[in-house]
Amino acid sequence: MSAPRHYRQRNNKGEDRVNGRETLVQQSMSWFSQNREDRLMNPYVQVMRSAEPQAQYYRQNREDERPMKPYHLDDFPIRMDGTEFLVATRFLVTVHHVNRFNMIFVRVKWRTQQELAMCAVLRSRSPDSDIRLAAQECCSNLEQFVNAGATNRHPVSRLSAKFLNDHHILIMDKRSDSFPDAIYWCSLCDYHMNNVQHVRRHFEMHQHFQEEQRLNERKELLKRLPGMSPNQLIAINS
């Protein structure tokens, strides 16, 4: 069986960390990791919290623009097809079941500035109450991020921790010197990620789930191996 696959990442000094034979370079998924000085001068950061949409619309694609009914966090429809719903007049909430990874992906964007988004991931078949809590957490994290000036690390999605831990993704409470924007680390692939969107990108672009399957197969094989006899243990320890 092949060893776990690792990926090459470029740190904040422009240096490549090389692990194994892979030559992939991590692409930062954080829109805010570029032009920080320009963002500090951007007035939208100061007025975003009070900005309200003048019209309630949503757009599924460029040809589709229809009036949208505003909802609250406790009553917006929960569909798993990626449909956007306007919530609390300023958030666009999307829920999507990703069959490939057996997960529920929740995304919340600002209505007036859709580059700003926070996401969460849940186990498949999570109840509606958990999905609403995840959407609420995303809204809170998005407001926190904007009020901080959009220059810090993304807030951690604590409600995503169960799903992420199941798949070897750990929360980085301590900031990394080499990857200062990273908040998650894949212990299986030795890969750093800046937000939940970045985690999903890692799942899609790399061989994470294939490596996970190999690891599970090795564990199952070890379980099936017969135990050592007393004579074998004595021979090993002698």
Secondary structure as GFF3:
##gff-version 3
##sequence-region A 1 238
A	DSSP	beta_strand	9	10	.	.	.	ID=ss1
A	DSSP	beta_strand	16	17	.	.	.	ID=ss2
A	DSSP	three_ten_helix	31	33	.	.	.	ID=ss3
A	DSSP	alpha_helix	36	40	.	.	.	ID=ss4
A	DSSP	alpha_helix	44	47	.	.	.	ID=ss5
A	DSSP	beta_strand	57	61	.	.	.	ID=ss6
A	DSSP	beta_strand	64	67	.	.	.	ID=ss7
A	DSSP	beta_strand	81	87	.	.	.	ID=ss8
A	DSSP	beta_strand	91	98	.	.	.	ID=ss9
A	DSSP	beta_strand	103	110	.	.	.	ID=ss10
A	DSSP	beta_strand	117	123	.	.	.	ID=ss11
A	DSSP	alpha_helix	128	147	.	.	.	ID=ss12
A	DSSP	three_ten_helix	158	160	.	.	.	ID=ss13
A	DSSP	alpha_helix	161	166	.	.	.	ID=ss14
A	DSSP	beta_strand	169	171	.	.	.	ID=ss15
A	DSSP	beta_strand	184	186	.	.	.	ID=ss16
A	DSSP	beta_strand	191	193	.	.	.	ID=ss17
A	DSSP	alpha_helix	196	205	.	.	.	ID=ss18
A	DSSP	alpha_helix	208	224	.	.	.	ID=ss19
A	DSSP	alpha_helix	230	237	.	.	.	ID=ss20
###
